[in-house]
């Protein structure tokens, strides 16, 4: 006996079988798609960064930028140090808000038309549950350009680069 199945019905049947098989395979797969989280880490404590610079606001600004990035980009929940799966700690080693980038030469004088903010930090992410360092970088240097006198714009750009480096570093350890 020969079964004749119209071509359109065959494609629908084949597609349904393929989708069902894929679903069963994924259901048994131990890996999931949760965004960019770290393995075995769901909560994080961000300790206030130590600050070796004369700029007192950097501690809060760096800590807040890191918190927002880890929550938003890695999907981690903030917790206390005692209950967190991982901790992030660091130190702002250097802050230079006035590095000349571009100079316009004039008769008898030069005018700086572009400057940059430079921030250098040491940062470490530690998995407290496993007692291992997830990622560590000393002397991580970032900068942000600005047109004088908008130093705040340069600092914001530098902080964005800093958190990108930290997120990239953490994700590289999967």
N, CA, C and O of each residue as an XYZ file, in Angstrom:
696
protein
N       0.838     -1.164      0.000
C       0.000      0.000      0.000
C       0.887      1.232      0.000
O       1.836      1.316      0.779
N       0.589      2.174     -0.856
C       1.362      3.404     -0.985
C       0.511      4.559     -0.501
O      -0.648      4.704     -0.890
N       1.102      5.377      0.350
C       0.409      6.561      0.865
C       0.782      7.748      0.009
O       1.963      8.038     -0.180
N      -0.172      8.402     -0.487
C       0.068      9.610     -1.269
C      -0.326     10.817     -0.415
O      -1.493     11.002     -0.069
N       0.666     11.621     -0.089
C       0.423     12.813      0.713
C       0.730     14.023     -0.167
O       1.815     14.119     -0.739
N      -0.209     14.927     -0.271
C       0.061     16.121     -1.076
C       1.297     16.851     -0.537
O       1.556     16.818      0.666
N       2.052     17.502     -1.410
C       3.300     18.166     -1.075
C       3.115     19.192      0.047
O       3.924     19.227      0.974
N       2.091     20.012     -0.012
C       1.851     21.045      0.994
C       1.631     20.406      2.372
O       2.161     20.895      3.370
N       0.871     19.344      2.430
C       0.623     18.651      3.693
C       1.907     18.029      4.229
O       2.156     18.033      5.435
N       2.716     17.496      3.325
C       3.979     16.895      3.739
C       4.870     17.942      4.405
O       5.466     17.667      5.446
N       4.967     19.123      3.829
C       5.799     20.188      4.395
C       5.287     20.610      5.771
O       6.080     20.855      6.681
N       3.973     20.696      5.923
C       3.410     21.047      7.226
C       3.719     19.964      8.258
O       4.107     20.258      9.388
N       3.542     18.722      7.854
C       3.805     17.607      8.757
C       5.281     17.560      9.143
O       5.613     17.376     10.314
N       6.159     17.723      8.170
C       7.596     17.705      8.428
C       7.983     18.860      9.356
O       8.776     18.668     10.278
N       7.436     20.049      9.124
C       7.709     21.213      9.975
C       7.251     20.986     11.403
O       7.956     21.346     12.345
N       6.080     20.393     11.573
C       5.555     20.130     12.906
C       6.428     19.114     13.642
O       6.690     19.271     14.834
N       6.874     18.082     12.942
C       7.742     17.080     13.554
C       9.071     17.714     13.947
O       9.592     17.429     15.025
N       9.626     18.565     13.097
C      10.896     19.231     13.372
C      10.778     20.152     14.592
O      11.659     20.155     15.451
N       9.721     20.914     14.670
C       9.501     21.811     15.813
C       9.324     21.006     17.097
O       9.872     21.372     18.136
N       8.571     19.926     17.035
C       8.366     19.082     18.222
C       9.677     18.477     18.699
O       9.952     18.453     19.899
N      10.479     17.993     17.778
C      11.764     17.392     18.141
C      12.691     18.440     18.746
O      13.387     18.170     19.724
N      12.696     19.619     18.169
C      13.538     20.707     18.694
C      13.100     21.096     20.096
O      13.937     21.328     20.969
N      11.803     21.168     20.314
C      11.279     21.522     21.641
C      11.674     20.497     22.679
O      12.076     20.853     23.786
N      11.561     19.216     22.328
C      11.951     18.159     23.259
C      13.433     18.218     23.564
O      13.839     18.035     24.712
N      14.251     18.473     22.544
C      15.693     18.566     22.751
C      16.027     19.739     23.663
O      16.825     19.582     24.587
N      15.437     20.915     23.429
C      15.710     22.087     24.250
C      15.214     21.908     25.682
O      15.830     22.421     26.616
N      14.117     21.195     25.864
C      13.593     20.967     27.211
C      14.567     20.148     28.039
O      14.644     20.331     29.254
N      15.304     19.258     27.414
C      16.272     18.441     28.129
C      17.641     19.078     28.223
O      18.527     18.536     28.885
N      17.834     20.198     27.586
C      19.123     20.873     27.571
C      19.319     21.638     28.877
O      18.427     22.390     29.271
N      20.457     21.476     29.567
C      20.663     22.147     30.849
C      20.968     23.630     30.724
O      21.021     24.323     31.740
N      21.168     24.132     29.540
C      21.497     25.534     29.353
C      20.263     26.316     28.966
O      19.355     25.797     28.318
N      20.244     27.578     29.376
C      19.112     28.426     29.046
C      19.581     29.708     28.407
O      20.781     29.966     28.307
N      18.645     30.495     27.985
C      18.933     31.784     27.386
C      18.419     32.850     28.327
O      17.245     33.215     28.277
N      19.301     33.358     29.196
C      18.905     34.323     30.205
C      19.559     35.671     29.981
O      19.604     36.468     30.919
N      20.053     35.967     28.833
C      20.791     37.198     28.655
C      22.252     36.915     28.936
O      22.762     35.848     28.595
N      22.923     37.867     29.554
C      24.358     37.739     29.715
C      24.799     37.445     31.121
O      25.814     37.995     31.551
N      24.103     36.614     31.867
C      24.459     36.391     33.262
C      25.710     35.529     33.390
O      26.103     34.814     32.468
N      26.315     35.626     34.569
C      27.475     34.810     34.887
C      27.000     33.440     35.357
O      25.926     33.334     35.948
N      27.776     32.396     35.108
C      27.361     31.075     35.555
C      27.304     31.007     37.087
O      28.215     31.480     37.766
N      26.259     30.431     37.611
C      26.072     30.230     39.053
C      26.032     31.528     39.854
O      26.233     31.505     41.068
N      25.781     32.643     39.204
C      25.709     33.933     39.896
C      24.396     34.604     39.515
O      24.149     34.904     38.347
N      23.564     34.832     40.520
C      22.287     35.511     40.286
C      22.206     36.829     41.049
O      21.455     37.729     40.672
N      22.999     36.936     42.140
C      22.990     38.154     42.946
C      24.409     38.681     43.091
O      25.381     37.925     43.058
N      24.505     39.997     43.253
C      25.819     40.629     43.355
C      25.765     41.770     44.361
O      24.762     42.474     44.471
N      26.848     41.938     45.083
C      27.020     43.088     45.970
C      28.111     43.960     45.369
O      29.209     43.482     45.082
N      27.812     45.218     45.183
C      28.804     46.154     44.668
C      29.289     46.981     45.846
O      28.571     47.839     46.358
N      30.508     46.713     46.266
C      31.072     47.439     47.386
C      31.495     48.823     46.911
O      31.923     48.974     45.767
N      31.383     49.836     47.767
C      31.840     51.175     47.352
C      33.319     51.121     46.960
O      34.149     50.592     47.699
N      33.629     51.668     45.808
C      35.007     51.668     45.335
C      35.838     52.583     46.232
O      35.423     53.695     46.559
N      37.018     52.097     46.624
C      37.956     52.954     47.337
C      38.385     54.054     46.368
O      38.312     53.887     45.151
N      38.829     55.169     46.921
C      39.142     56.310     46.073
C      40.461     56.932     46.512
O      40.557     57.525     47.587
N      41.471     56.788     45.667
C      42.787     57.359     45.941
C      42.955     58.738     45.312
O      44.067     59.263     45.266
N      41.879     59.323     44.834
C      41.962     60.616     44.143
C      41.360     61.712     45.025
O      40.674     61.424     46.006
N      41.622     62.971     44.666
C      41.015     64.065     45.428
C      39.564     64.365     45.024
O      38.974     65.322     45.525
N      38.990     63.566     44.134
C      37.621     63.775     43.656
C      36.671     62.865     44.423
O      36.536     61.696     44.061
N      36.001     63.360     45.477
C      35.182     62.494     46.347
C      33.949     61.905     45.671
O      33.485     60.846     46.093
N      33.403     62.540     44.649
C      32.183     62.041     43.993
C      32.414     60.761     43.189
O      31.460     60.053     42.866
N      33.651     60.464     42.871
C      33.936     59.296     42.023
C      33.488     57.985     42.656
O      33.028     57.088     41.950
N      33.616     57.859     43.971
C      33.205     56.621     44.635
C      31.752     56.297     44.315
O      31.440     55.187     43.883
N      30.877     57.249     44.523
C      29.451     57.026     44.272
C      29.157     56.860     42.783
O      28.366     55.997     42.404
N      29.782     57.673     41.941
C      29.505     57.608     40.502
C      29.946     56.285     39.891
O      29.213     55.692     39.100
N      31.131     55.821     40.250
C      31.623     54.550     39.712
C      30.762     53.399     40.227
O      30.351     52.538     39.449
N      30.491     53.378     41.514
C      29.681     52.298     42.090
C      28.291     52.248     41.467
O      27.791     51.164     41.165
N      27.663     53.394     41.271
C      26.324     53.445     40.680
C      26.344     52.999     39.217
O      25.452     52.270     38.783
N      27.348     53.427     38.457
C      27.448     53.022     37.053
C      27.638     51.513     36.931
O      27.047     50.880     36.056
N      28.461     50.939     37.807
C      28.685     49.483     37.791
C      27.397     48.751     38.166
O      27.047     47.754     37.535
N      26.693     49.238     39.185
C      25.433     48.619     39.605
C      24.429     48.587     38.455
O      23.835     47.548     38.166
N      24.247     49.730     37.806
C      23.287     49.802     36.704
C      23.668     48.839     35.579
O      22.796     48.191     34.999
N      24.943     48.743     35.271
C      25.381     47.860     34.183
C      25.178     46.391     34.535
O      24.724     45.613     33.696
N      25.507     46.006     35.755
C      25.367     44.592     36.129
C      23.907     44.178     36.226
O      23.555     43.050     35.882
N      23.059     45.081     36.689
C      21.621     44.778     36.728
C      21.035     44.763     35.324
O      20.344     43.817     34.945
N      21.308     45.798     34.560
C      20.685     45.951     33.251
C      21.244     45.042     32.170
O      20.484     44.496     31.369
N      22.550     44.872     32.135
C      23.167     44.108     31.052
C      23.375     42.642     31.379
O      23.304     41.792     30.491
N      23.632     42.337     32.645
C      23.871     40.945     33.020
C      22.688     40.321     33.751
O      22.688     39.117     34.009
N      21.682     41.123     34.085
C      20.488     40.593     34.732
C      20.697     40.151     36.173
O      19.928     39.339     36.688
N      21.722     40.672     36.824
C      21.982     40.296     38.216
C      21.168     41.169     39.156
O      20.892     42.331     38.857
N      20.782     40.597     40.301
C      20.066     41.356     41.332
C      21.072     41.811     42.374
O      21.986     41.067     42.729
N      20.906     43.027     42.863
C      21.779     43.550     43.901
C      21.368     42.965     45.244
O      20.181     42.882     45.561
N      22.356     42.562     46.026
C      22.113     41.975     47.342
C      23.166     42.513     48.311
O      24.090     43.225     47.918
N      23.005     42.160     49.565
C      24.010     42.554     50.551
C      25.253     41.691     50.370
O      25.198     40.621     49.764
N      26.352     42.162     50.896
C      27.601     41.418     50.772
C      27.479     40.022     51.393
O      28.029     39.056     50.865
N      26.765     39.919     52.502
C      26.634     38.636     53.199
C      25.817     37.606     52.416
O      26.049     36.406     52.566
N      24.865     38.048     51.583
C      23.983     37.112     50.891
C      24.241     36.994     49.391
O      23.648     36.136     48.737
N      25.100     37.826     48.837
C      25.323     37.851     47.392
C      26.151     36.650     46.924
O      27.031     36.164     47.635
N      25.844     36.189     45.713
C      26.636     35.127     45.092
C      28.028     35.642     44.721
O      29.013     34.908     44.804
N      28.096     36.904     44.314
C      29.369     37.495     43.899
C      29.482     38.906     44.462
O      28.483     39.549     44.783
N      30.714     39.367     44.571
C      30.931     40.752     44.977
C      31.832     41.429     43.950
O      32.689     40.802     43.328
N      31.608     42.724     43.798
C      32.462     43.549     42.953
C      33.107     44.563     43.875
O      32.435     45.267     44.629
N      34.414     44.621     43.795
C      35.126     45.612     44.605
C      36.198     46.243     43.736
O      36.672     45.661     42.761
N      36.559     47.451     44.125
C      37.559     48.125     43.316
C      38.118     49.352     43.985
O      37.748     49.705     45.105
N      39.017     49.991     43.271
C      39.690     51.186     43.755
C      39.900     52.118     42.567
O      40.392     51.704     41.517
N      39.522     53.375     42.746
C      39.832     54.390     41.736
C      41.249     54.851     42.053
O      41.494     55.490     43.077
N      42.163     54.524     41.172
C      43.575     54.781     41.400
C      43.975     56.187     40.951
O      44.787     56.851     41.595
N      43.389     56.626     39.832
C      43.783     57.927     39.280
C      42.596     58.555     38.563
O      41.797     57.873     37.921
N      42.505     59.862     38.690
C      41.490     60.628     37.967
C      42.144     61.894     37.460
O      42.615     62.717     38.246
N      42.173     62.049     36.161
C      42.736     63.261     35.549
C      41.657     63.862     34.651
O      41.364     63.318     33.587
N      41.062     64.985     35.073
C      39.950     65.559     34.315
C      40.362     66.516     33.195
O      39.500     67.070     32.512
N      41.654     66.716     32.999
C      42.073     67.825     32.135
C      43.257     67.455     31.239
O      44.262     68.165     31.222
N      43.149     66.361     30.502
C      44.223     65.945     29.604
C      43.967     66.566     28.228
O      42.953     66.265     27.599
N      44.884     67.437     27.747
C      44.679     68.052     26.428
C      44.673     67.004     25.315
O      45.501     66.094     25.296
N      43.727     67.150     24.393
C      43.607     66.241     23.260
C      43.908     66.936     21.935
O      44.573     66.381     21.061
N      43.408     68.151     21.809
C      43.546     68.874     20.553
C      43.865     70.329     20.865
O      43.207     70.966     21.688
N      44.895     70.844     20.186
C      45.341     72.205     20.434
C      45.310     72.973     19.126
O      45.737     72.476     18.084
N      44.798     74.192     19.199
C      44.757     75.086     18.051
C      45.834     76.142     18.256
O      45.765     76.938     19.192
N      46.829     76.141     17.372
C      47.939     77.080     17.507
C      47.527     78.452     16.990
O      46.905     78.586     15.936
N      47.891     79.453     17.757
C      47.627     80.828     17.352
C      48.906     81.633     17.484
O      49.932     81.112     17.920
N      48.849     82.877     17.117
C      50.012     83.745     17.209
C      50.271     84.049     18.682
O      49.468     84.709     19.342
N      51.384     83.566     19.180
C      51.775     83.822     20.552
C      51.060     82.996     21.600
O      51.405     83.089     22.778
N      50.081     82.192     21.224
C      49.378     81.369     22.206
C      48.748     80.157     21.541
O      48.574     80.119     20.323
N      48.415     79.184     22.346
C      47.735     77.985     21.865
C      46.439     77.829     22.658
O      46.387     78.139     23.848
N      45.408     77.351     21.992
C      44.115     77.144     22.641
C      43.765     75.661     22.581
O      43.777     75.054     21.510
N      43.452     75.087     23.738
C      43.033     73.688     23.787
C      41.566     73.636     23.382
O      40.716     74.261     24.016
N      41.277     72.887     22.322
C      39.897     72.797     21.820
C      39.200     71.500     22.239
O      37.974     71.401     22.187
N      39.981     70.524     22.646
C      39.401     69.259     23.091
C      40.270     68.691     24.204
O      41.498     68.700     24.131
N      39.597     68.199     25.232
C      40.281     67.585     26.371
C      39.674     66.210     26.622
O      38.680     65.827     26.004
N      40.292     65.480     27.540
C      39.705     64.197     27.926
C      39.849     64.005     29.427
O      40.778     64.506     30.061
N      38.893     63.260     29.969
C      38.938     62.788     31.341
C      39.542     61.394     31.279
O      39.170     60.588     30.426
N      40.476     61.109     32.186
C      41.055     59.772     32.250
C      40.837     59.220     33.656
O      41.123     59.886     34.650
N      40.325     57.988     33.722
C      40.092     57.304     34.999
C      40.832     55.968     34.949
O      40.725     55.223     33.975
N      41.581     55.678     36.008
C      42.270     54.395     36.108
C      41.768     53.701     37.375
O      41.786     54.278     38.462
N      41.322     52.455     37.218
C      40.773     51.701     38.352
C      41.383     50.305     38.424
O      41.878     49.766     37.434
N      41.330     49.743     39.617
C      41.568     48.324     39.845
C      40.199     47.758     40.197
O      39.488     48.333     41.022
N      39.823     46.649     39.588
C      38.494     46.078     39.851
C      38.577     44.555     39.878
O      39.372     43.945     39.164
N      37.741     43.965     40.714
C      37.721     42.510     40.855
C      36.287     42.046     41.089
O      35.538     42.659     41.850
N      35.917     40.953     40.422
C      34.629     40.299     40.652
C      34.942     38.924     41.226
O      35.654     38.129     40.613
N      34.399     38.656     42.413
C      34.684     37.406     43.113
C      33.388     36.621     43.295
O      32.388     37.162     43.765
N      33.411     35.352     42.922
C      32.289     34.452     43.164
C      32.434     33.949     44.597
O      33.296     33.116     44.880
N      31.601     34.448     45.494
C      31.706     34.087     46.913
C      31.324     32.641     47.181
O      31.860     32.018     48.097
N      30.403     32.101     46.392
C      29.937     30.730     46.610
C      31.043     29.718     46.307
O      31.181     28.705     46.992
N      31.819     30.010     45.277
C      32.868     29.077     44.864
C      34.251     29.503     45.367
O      35.208     28.733     45.282
N      34.357     30.728     45.890
C      35.637     31.218     46.373
C      36.649     31.480     45.273
O      37.854     31.332     45.477
N      36.145     31.876     44.087
C      37.040     32.100     42.950
C      36.896     33.522     42.423
O      35.852     34.157     42.572
N      37.955     33.998     41.813
C      37.914     35.292     41.152
C      37.354     35.088     39.750
O      37.923     34.349     38.947
N      36.239     35.743     39.463
C      35.614     35.635     38.148
C      36.401     36.459     37.139
O      36.655     36.012     36.021
N      36.786     37.670     37.544
C      37.516     38.568     36.654
C      38.226     39.608     37.490
O      37.701     40.071     38.502
N      39.423     39.973     37.062
C      40.201     40.961     37.795
C      41.038     41.760     36.802
O      41.632     41.207     35.876
N      41.072     43.046     37.013
C      41.908     43.893     36.157
C      42.500     45.008     37.006
O      41.773     45.740     37.677
N      43.800     45.131     36.975
C      44.470     46.229     37.655
C      44.940     47.217     36.598
O      45.391     46.836     35.518
N      44.824     48.494     36.938
C      45.266     49.528     36.011
C      44.375     49.677     34.790
O      44.847     50.067     33.723
N      43.099     49.373     34.935
C      42.147     49.524     33.830
C      41.962     51.015     33.556
O      41.461     51.752     34.406
N      42.364     51.446     32.385
C      42.340     52.863     32.036
C      41.268     53.145     30.989
O      41.215     52.496     29.945
N      40.425     54.115     31.282
C      39.387     54.547     30.339
C      39.434     56.061     30.250
O      39.919     56.739     31.156
N      38.925     56.579     29.145
C      38.893     58.028     29.002
C      37.645     58.457     28.255
O      36.970     57.649     27.617
N      37.354     59.741     28.347
C      36.201     60.311     27.665
C      36.511     61.715     27.202
O      36.901     62.567     28.001
N      36.341     61.959     25.924
C      36.625     63.279     25.346
C      35.521     64.272     25.681
O      34.366     63.894     25.874
N      35.893     65.546     25.748
C      34.916     66.613     25.934
C      35.484     67.924     25.412
O      36.698     68.109     25.317
N      34.578     68.817     25.080
C      34.953     70.175     24.682
C      34.878     71.047     25.931
O      33.843     71.079     26.597
N      35.959     71.756     26.259
C      35.921     72.594     27.467
C      34.751     73.566     27.411
O      34.464     74.115     26.347
N      34.085     73.786     28.506
C      34.359     73.369     29.879
C      33.500     72.181     30.329
O      33.284     72.032     31.532
N      33.013     71.349     29.446
C      32.050     70.287     29.766
C      32.733     69.023     30.282
O      32.604     67.958     29.678
N      33.457     69.135     31.391
C      34.146     67.986     31.981
C      33.172     66.859     32.335
O      33.524     65.684     32.227
N      31.961     67.204     32.752
C      30.971     66.187     33.128
C      30.659     65.258     31.952
O      30.416     64.068     32.153
N      30.664     65.789     30.730
C      30.430     64.954     29.543
C      31.562     63.946     29.362
O      31.321     62.787     29.023
N      32.791     64.392     29.589
C      33.937     63.495     29.487
C      33.905     62.415     30.545
O      34.225     61.260     30.265
N      33.521     62.779     31.765
C      33.437     61.800     32.855
C      32.363     60.760     32.542
O      32.561     59.565     32.764
N      31.225     61.226     32.025
C      30.134     60.304     31.679
C      30.595     59.312     30.600
O      30.305     58.119     30.687
N      31.307     59.806     29.593
C      31.816     58.926     28.531
C      32.836     57.938     29.085
O      32.842     56.772     28.690
N      33.694     58.385     29.990
C      34.692     57.496     30.589
C      34.020     56.417     31.434
O      34.421     55.254     31.388
N      32.998     56.796     32.206
C      32.280     55.809     33.026
C      31.571     54.780     32.150
O      31.521     53.601     32.498
N      31.028     55.213     31.025
C      30.378     54.269     30.098
C      31.390     53.251     29.573
O      31.079     52.065     29.465
N      32.590     53.709     29.250
C      33.635     52.788     28.787
C      34.072     51.852     29.910
O      34.344     50.674     29.675
N      34.136     52.378     31.121
C      34.536     51.568     32.266
C      33.568     50.410     32.487
O      33.991     49.260     32.607
N      32.275     50.708     32.539
C      31.313     49.632     32.790
C      31.275     48.651     31.620
O      31.039     47.462     31.830
N      31.500     49.118     30.406
C      31.550     48.205     29.265
C      32.715     47.233     29.416
O      32.577     46.042     29.136
N      33.866     47.743     29.859
C      35.034     46.874     30.081
C      34.746     45.834     31.166
O      35.127     44.671     31.034
N      34.076     46.256     32.235
C      33.761     45.336     33.333
C      32.771     44.270     32.878
O      32.960     43.088     33.166
N      31.723     44.673     32.173
C      30.733     43.703     31.669
C      31.393     42.745     30.683
O      31.179     41.535     30.761
N      32.189     43.269     29.762
C      32.877     42.407     28.799
C      33.814     41.429     29.514
O      33.886     40.254     29.154
N      34.525     41.921     30.521
C      35.432     41.063     31.271
C      34.701     39.952     31.999
O      35.135     38.800     31.995
N      33.589     40.305     32.622
C      32.799     39.309     33.345
C      32.245     38.259     32.378
O      32.277     37.064     32.671
N      31.747     38.700     31.246
C      31.166     37.768     30.271
C      32.228     36.887     29.619
O      31.918     35.785     29.166
N      33.464     37.351     29.565
C      34.521     36.559     28.936
C      34.863     35.317     29.744
O      35.569     34.438     29.252
N      34.374     35.230     30.978
C      34.703     34.120     31.856
C      33.690     32.986     31.829
O      33.784     32.073     32.650
N      32.733     33.011     30.922
C      31.734     31.949     30.849
C      32.382     30.644     30.497
O      31.699     29.625     30.389
